[in-house]
Amino acid sequence: MKKGPYETTQLERAQSRVRQLKGFYKHVTVYVLVTMALLLFAKKVTFVLLSKEALGNPDFLEWINWNVYGTPIIWGIALLIHACYVYVPSPFKKWEKRKIKAYMDKDQGETNKFV
């Protein structure tokens, strides 16, 4: 049986899956490293980078705290969405495969009419 132009082999599907997992693992690694750095150096950076006038400004310190704690929270939500994309099976994939097969069968039928 001849493989159609839109059909993927088992090897291609496995390679695609490994690429998805690899991308997710890289995302998790960067997230953990950046979050650890933010939390470890939060107090040190606050005192090193700020002038004496800025230290007295509570709004500025609140802004820094928001960046230190808000960034991991928002990034964590994005990471959760990425995890769902990688690990949760999509109901649309089966629909997509059925549609591709239907169009391929239709094209195959139209091609056989002219042969």
Buried (B, 14 or more C-beta within 10 A) or exposed (E): EEEEEEEBEEEEEEEEEEEBEEEBEEBEEEBEEEBEEBEEEBEEBBEEEBEEEEEEEEEBBEEBEEEBEEBBEEBEEEBEEBEEEBEEEEEEEEEEEEEBEEEBEEEEEEEEEEE
